[in-house]
Amino acid sequence: MKRGKKYAESAKLIDRSVQYDTAEAIALVKKTAVAKFDETIEAHIRTGCDGRHADQQIRGAVVLPHGTGKTVRVLVFAKNAKADEATAAGADYVGAEELIPKIQNEGWLDFDVVVATPDMMGVVGRLGRVLGPKGLMPNPKAGTVTMDVAKAIADIKAGKIEYRLDKTNIIHVPVGKASFTDEQLQDNFQTLIDAIVKARPSAVKGQFLKSVTLTSTMGPGVKLNPVKLVNR
């Protein structure tokens, strides 16, 4: 894959043979985020899990103390009093069955997170083929299937992110923006790592965090020392 001149210049600043500590890695990632827009800083965490086994799955959510730097649009499936509660709490869209054809037939996906009350999951389940592949399906483990829609919306708007294993047993999540201070990014990143370490399935043997890389949207990856992250 051919990379641009800026990427090549940025890559020179990183020693690929070194596993950096968190502070150094964040400073490097910020330094190499040279695009004209405010790049997202992402963490890519390769685990020792085997996601083919149900007892080695990881899925959860954590509120980043400084948010993600992104305005998140929330769609809530709820009825009656819960729909009113969702609207009052600041949901961007609230609805029920009438939203099904809009999403299924018209391809409407102008939202980033979907929350549903448990009684609405039968309706939402009909959208599984559309929402599932995009990672938008509400899930109790992520706190997006709940009767407390107000708290769910508040957490999401405050910077709650969902983490889960992909097919290659890697977790990919945003930890902030390049415009954040080093301290904000460190706080967010450490909060995420602590949550993932806590979520370690008991069935996983050996080293849990195999590799941890931080990168900006357009920049090169910076490797961290995974052992240091766990044994702080």
Residue pairs with C-beta under 8 A, 6 or more apart in sequence:
3 11
6 34
6 35
6 218
7 218
7 219
7 220
9 34
10 31
10 32
10 34
10 219
10 220
11 32
11 220
13 28
13 31
13 32
14 28
14 32
14 220
14 221
14 222
16 223
18 223
19 223
19 224
19 225
19 226
20 28
20 222
20 223
20 224
20 225
21 224
21 225
21 228
22 186
22 189
22 190
22 224
22 229
23 182
23 186
25 214
25 222
25 223
25 224
26 41
26 182
26 185
26 186
26 189
26 214
27 182
28 222
29 41
29 178
29 185
29 214
29 215
29 216
29 219
29 222
30 41
30 178
30 182
30 185
30 216
32 216
32 219
32 220
32 222
33 39
33 41
33 178
33 216
33 217
33 218
33 219
34 218
34 219
35 216
35 217
35 218
35 219
37 217
38 69
38 177
38 178
38 179
39 177
39 178
39 216
39 217
39 218
39 219
40 68
40 69
40 70
40 174
40 176
40 177
40 178
40 216
40 217
41 174
41 175
41 176
41 177
41 178
41 180
41 185
41 214
41 215
41 216
42 172
42 173
42 174
42 175
42 214
42 215
42 216
42 217
43 171
43 172
43 173
43 174
43 175
43 189
43 192
43 193
43 212
43 213
43 214
44 170
44 171
44 172
44 212
44 213
44 214
44 215
44 221
45 170
45 171
45 172
45 173
45 193
45 196
45 209
45 211
45 212
45 213
46 168
46 169
46 170
46 209
46 210
46 211
46 212
47 58
47 165
47 169
47 170
47 171
47 196
47 204
47 208
47 209
47 210
48 169
48 204
48 205
48 206
48 207
48 208
48 209
48 210
49 56
49 57
49 58
49 165
49 169
49 201
49 204
49 208
50 56
50 169
51 57
51 165
51 167
51 169
53 203
55 201
55 202
55 203
56 201
56 203
56 204
57 164
57 165
57 201
58 163
58 164
58 165
58 171
58 196
58 199
58 200
58 201
59 139
59 141
59 142
59 162
59 163
59 164
59 165
60 141
60 142
60 162
60 163
60 164
60 195
60 199
61 141
61 142
61 143
61 144
61 155
61 160
61 161
61 162
61 163
62 160
62 161
62 163
62 191
62 192
62 195
63 155
63 158
63 159
63 160
63 161
63 191
64 159
64 160
64 161
64 175
64 176
64 187
64 188
64 191
64 192
65 159
65 184
65 187
65 188
65 191
66 159
66 176
66 180
66 184
66 185
66 187
66 188
67 158
67 159
67 176
68 159
68 161
68 174
68 175
68 176
68 177
69 176
69 177
69 179
69 180
70 112
70 174
70 177
72 112
72 113
72 156
72 157
73 92
73 93
73 110
73 111
73 112
73 113
74 90
74 91
74 92
74 93
74 111
74 112
74 113
74 114
74 115
74 153
74 156
74 157
75 91
75 92
75 93
75 94
75 95
75 99
75 111
75 113
75 114
75 115
76 83
76 86
76 91
76 93
76 94
76 95
76 114
76 115
76 116
76 149
76 153
77 95
77 96
77 99
77 114
77 115
77 116
77 117
77 120
77 123
77 124
77 138
78 85
78 86
78 94
78 96
78 115
78 116
78 117
78 120
78 149
79 96
79 117
79 119
79 120
82 117
82 147
82 149
83 94
83 95
83 96
85 149
85 150
86 94
86 115
86 149
86 150
86 153
87 94
88 150
89 149
89 150
89 153
89 154
90 153
90 154
90 157
91 115
91 149
91 153
92 111
93 99
93 110
93 111
96 120
96 123
97 123
99 108
100 123
100 126
100 127
102 108
103 109
103 127
103 130
103 131
104 126
104 127
104 130
109 130
109 134
109 136
111 136
113 136
113 144
113 156
113 162
114 124
114 131
114 136
114 137
114 138
114 144
115 138
115 144
115 145
115 146
115 149
115 152
115 153
115 156
116 124
116 138
116 144
116 145
117 145
117 146
117 147
117 149
118 145
118 146
118 147
121 138
121 145
124 131
124 137
124 138
127 137
128 137
131 137
135 162
135 164
138 144
138 145
139 145
139 162
140 146
142 162
143 152
143 155
143 160
144 152
144 162
146 152
159 188
161 173
161 174
161 192
162 173
163 171
163 173
163 192
163 195
163 196
163 199
164 171
165 171
166 172
171 196
173 192
175 185
175 188
175 189
175 192
175 214
176 184
176 185
176 188
176 189
178 216
180 188
189 214
193 212
193 229
196 209
197 208
197 209
197 229
197 230
200 208
207 226
207 227
208 230
209 226
209 227
209 229
209 230
210 226
211 223
211 226
212 223
212 224
212 226
212 229
213 221
213 222
213 223
213 224
214 221
214 222
214 224
215 221
215 222
